[in-house]
Amino acid sequence: MKETVYIETSVVSYFASKPGRDLVIAGRQEITREKWPKILEFFEVYISTLVLQEAEQGDPEAAQKRLNVITNLPVLAITDEVEKLASILISEGPIPDKNPEDALHIAIATVNGIDYLLTWNFTHINNAQMKSKIISVVEKYGYPCPIICSPEELLGE
């Protein structure tokens, strides 16, 4: 049985967007495009209704490219249990209340027992300080926390 991966919207955006001028962004885009086929091959990959909502925002042409990338992936719902855990992640401090979507992504992956949460969001999800706080809160409420990582970290090669 394949391990499971939840793809957060930043990964979809980096994959589908035009090459960036910023070297860091361009590098992440290239890594995402390089790793994408391997991720789809070696893992059972999921998105959520939130990813679909976020992907369809903005420029219509860019939104269509993002949606085309994820069109055949299984979609996880935002349930009451997901909303409750997201609320806890905000109220107990790891996630700022101005970023409820970040809490929802974490909660969706957690409640659905996903092995890996894949993201390029280093501000509120994938950084050393945040990860330890997220793990602490998630485990406090009886859930195993998905491993939070970037596409580069998932498939280091």
C-alpha positions as a LaTeX table, in Angstrom:
\begin{tabular}{lrrr}
\hline
Residue & $x$ (\AA) & $y$ (\AA) & $z$ (\AA) \\
\hline
Met1 & 0.00 & 0.00 & 0.00 \\
Lys2 & 1.33 & 3.42 & $-0.96$ \\
Glu3 & 1.90 & 6.13 & 1.62 \\
Thr4 & $-0.44$ & 9.11 & 1.37 \\
Val5 & 0.32 & 12.74 & 0.54 \\
Tyr6 & $-1.88$ & 15.81 & 0.93 \\
Ile7 & $-0.93$ & 18.50 & $-1.57$ \\
Glu8 & $-1.41$ & 22.01 & $-0.16$ \\
Thr9 & $-2.20$ & 24.80 & $-2.63$ \\
Ser10 & 1.29 & 26.36 & $-2.69$ \\
Val11 & 2.64 & 23.20 & $-4.34$ \\
Val12 & $-0.04$ & 23.32 & $-7.05$ \\
Ser13 & 0.66 & 27.01 & $-7.60$ \\
Tyr14 & 4.40 & 26.50 & $-7.98$ \\
Phe15 & 3.84 & 23.63 & $-10.40$ \\
Ala16 & 1.39 & 25.46 & $-12.67$ \\
Ser17 & 2.73 & 29.01 & $-12.63$ \\
Lys18 & 4.98 & 30.78 & $-15.13$ \\
Pro19 & 8.68 & 30.72 & $-14.22$ \\
Gly20 & 9.40 & 33.32 & $-11.57$ \\
Arg21 & 12.10 & 35.98 & $-11.71$ \\
Asp22 & 12.99 & 35.51 & $-8.05$ \\
Leu23 & 15.67 & 32.81 & $-7.85$ \\
Val24 & 14.17 & 31.11 & $-4.80$ \\
Ile25 & 10.71 & 30.94 & $-6.35$ \\
Ala26 & 12.11 & 29.76 & $-9.69$ \\
Gly27 & 14.05 & 27.05 & $-7.88$ \\
Arg28 & 10.98 & 25.85 & $-6.01$ \\
Gln29 & 8.98 & 25.82 & $-9.24$ \\
Glu30 & 11.63 & 23.70 & $-10.94$ \\
Ile31 & 11.84 & 21.28 & $-8.01$ \\
Thr32 & 8.06 & 20.95 & $-7.94$ \\
Arg33 & 7.87 & 20.23 & $-11.67$ \\
Glu34 & 10.72 & 17.73 & $-11.42$ \\
Lys35 & 9.25 & 15.87 & $-8.42$ \\
Trp36 & 5.57 & 15.96 & $-9.44$ \\
Pro37 & 5.56 & 12.81 & $-11.65$ \\
Lys38 & 7.45 & 10.84 & $-8.99$ \\
Ile39 & 5.08 & 11.97 & $-6.26$ \\
Leu40 & 2.10 & 10.83 & $-8.34$ \\
Glu41 & 3.83 & 7.51 & $-9.06$ \\
Phe42 & 5.04 & 6.60 & $-5.60$ \\
Phe43 & 2.31 & 8.03 & $-3.37$ \\
Glu44 & $-1.46$ & 8.10 & $-3.07$ \\
Val45 & $-2.06$ & 11.83 & $-3.55$ \\
Tyr46 & $-4.97$ & 13.89 & $-2.21$ \\
Ile47 & $-6.18$ & 17.47 & $-2.34$ \\
Ser48 & $-9.18$ & 19.05 & $-0.62$ \\
Thr49 & $-12.14$ & 21.25 & $-1.37$ \\
Leu50 & $-10.04$ & 24.06 & 0.11 \\
Val51 & $-7.26$ & 23.44 & $-2.43$ \\
Leu52 & $-9.85$ & 23.59 & $-5.22$ \\
Gln53 & $-11.26$ & 26.86 & $-3.86$ \\
Glu54 & $-7.83$ & 28.45 & $-3.54$ \\
Ala55 & $-6.66$ & 27.15 & $-6.93$ \\
Glu56 & $-9.59$ & 28.74 & $-8.76$ \\
Gln57 & $-8.87$ & 32.22 & $-7.38$ \\
Gly58 & $-7.01$ & 34.94 & $-9.25$ \\
Asp59 & $-6.26$ & 35.27 & $-12.95$ \\
Pro60 & $-8.67$ & 32.98 & $-14.87$ \\
Glu61 & $-5.98$ & 31.58 & $-17.17$ \\
Ala62 & $-3.61$ & 30.81 & $-14.28$ \\
Ala63 & $-6.49$ & 29.36 & $-12.26$ \\
Gln64 & $-7.39$ & 27.02 & $-15.12$ \\
Lys65 & $-3.78$ & 25.79 & $-15.29$ \\
Arg66 & $-3.82$ & 25.07 & $-11.55$ \\
Leu67 & $-7.14$ & 23.25 & $-11.78$ \\
Asn68 & $-5.96$ & 21.19 & $-14.77$ \\
Val69 & $-3.03$ & 19.91 & $-12.71$ \\
Ile70 & $-5.26$ & 18.58 & $-9.92$ \\
Thr71 & $-8.40$ & 17.63 & $-11.81$ \\
Asn72 & $-8.06$ & 13.85 & $-11.34$ \\
Leu73 & $-6.89$ & 13.81 & $-7.72$ \\
Pro74 & $-9.18$ & 12.56 & $-4.94$ \\
Val75 & $-10.73$ & 15.41 & $-2.93$ \\
Leu76 & $-11.01$ & 15.43 & 0.87 \\
Ala77 & $-13.87$ & 17.37 & 2.47 \\
Ile78 & $-13.87$ & 19.93 & 5.25 \\
Thr79 & $-15.85$ & 18.08 & 7.92 \\
Asp80 & $-16.98$ & 19.20 & 11.37 \\
Glu81 & $-14.03$ & 17.30 & 12.85 \\
Val82 & $-11.64$ & 19.12 & 10.51 \\
Glu83 & $-13.14$ & 22.49 & 11.43 \\
Lys84 & $-12.86$ & 21.70 & 15.15 \\
Leu85 & $-9.17$ & 20.76 & 14.89 \\
Ala86 & $-8.45$ & 23.83 & 12.74 \\
Ser87 & $-10.09$ & 26.00 & 15.37 \\
Ile88 & $-7.93$ & 24.39 & 18.06 \\
Leu89 & $-4.77$ & 24.98 & 16.00 \\
Ile90 & $-5.66$ & 28.67 & 15.95 \\
Ser91 & $-6.88$ & 29.02 & 19.55 \\
Glu92 & $-3.87$ & 27.19 & 20.99 \\
Gly93 & $-1.46$ & 29.33 & 19.04 \\
Pro94 & 0.49 & 27.53 & 16.38 \\
Ile95 & $-1.49$ & 29.13 & 13.54 \\
Pro96 & $-2.36$ & 32.85 & 13.55 \\
Asp97 & $-6.09$ & 33.59 & 13.43 \\
Lys98 & $-5.54$ & 35.68 & 10.30 \\
Asn99 & $-4.52$ & 32.47 & 8.45 \\
Pro100 & $-7.40$ & 30.02 & 9.02 \\
Glu101 & $-6.73$ & 28.31 & 5.67 \\
Asp102 & $-3.34$ & 27.13 & 6.95 \\
Ala103 & $-5.02$ & 25.57 & 9.98 \\
Leu104 & $-7.58$ & 23.92 & 7.71 \\
His105 & $-4.90$ & 22.35 & 5.48 \\
Ile106 & $-3.18$ & 20.87 & 8.54 \\
Ala107 & $-6.48$ & 19.66 & 10.00 \\
Ile108 & $-7.64$ & 18.10 & 6.72 \\
Ala109 & $-4.43$ & 16.09 & 6.39 \\
Thr110 & $-4.44$ & 15.14 & 10.08 \\
Val111 & $-8.07$ & 14.07 & 10.45 \\
Asn112 & $-7.83$ & 11.97 & 7.28 \\
Gly113 & $-4.73$ & 10.14 & 8.52 \\
Ile114 & $-2.51$ & 11.38 & 5.70 \\
Asp115 & 1.18 & 10.46 & 6.02 \\
Tyr116 & 2.67 & 13.64 & 4.50 \\
Leu117 & 1.47 & 17.23 & 4.17 \\
Leu118 & 3.31 & 18.70 & 1.19 \\
Thr119 & 3.72 & 22.50 & 1.20 \\
Trp120 & 5.97 & 25.37 & 0.22 \\
Asn121 & 4.41 & 27.51 & 2.98 \\
Phe122 & 7.42 & 28.08 & 5.23 \\
Thr123 & 5.78 & 30.97 & 7.06 \\
His124 & 2.94 & 29.26 & 8.93 \\
Ile125 & 3.30 & 25.53 & 8.27 \\
Asn126 & 6.70 & 24.17 & 7.25 \\
Asn127 & 9.32 & 25.67 & 9.53 \\
Ala128 & 11.07 & 24.18 & 12.54 \\
Gln129 & 9.31 & 26.28 & 15.18 \\
Met130 & 5.85 & 25.91 & 13.68 \\
Lys131 & 6.17 & 22.18 & 13.05 \\
Ser132 & 7.03 & 21.40 & 16.66 \\
Lys133 & 4.09 & 23.49 & 17.89 \\
Ile134 & 1.72 & 21.93 & 15.35 \\
Ile135 & 2.82 & 18.41 & 16.31 \\
Ser136 & 2.33 & 19.20 & 20.00 \\
Val137 & $-1.23$ & 20.46 & 19.54 \\
Val138 & $-2.26$ & 17.72 & 17.11 \\
Glu139 & $-0.92$ & 14.93 & 19.32 \\
Lys140 & $-2.46$ & 16.52 & 22.44 \\
Tyr141 & $-5.85$ & 15.89 & 20.83 \\
Gly142 & $-5.08$ & 12.27 & 19.98 \\
Tyr143 & $-4.09$ & 12.50 & 16.33 \\
Pro144 & $-0.85$ & 11.41 & 14.72 \\
Cys145 & 0.56 & 14.43 & 12.90 \\
Pro146 & 1.40 & 14.09 & 9.22 \\
Ile147 & 5.01 & 14.72 & 8.33 \\
Ile148 & 5.12 & 18.31 & 7.09 \\
Cys149 & 7.60 & 18.80 & 4.25 \\
Ser150 & 8.31 & 20.39 & 0.88 \\
Pro151 & 8.46 & 18.43 & $-2.38$ \\
Glu152 & 12.25 & 18.59 & $-2.15$ \\
Glu153 & 12.22 & 17.10 & 1.35 \\
Leu154 & 9.75 & 14.35 & 0.43 \\
Leu155 & 11.91 & 13.02 & $-2.38$ \\
Gly156 & 15.40 & 14.15 & $-1.49$ \\
Glu157 & 17.31 & 12.21 & $-4.16$ \\
\hline
\end{tabular}
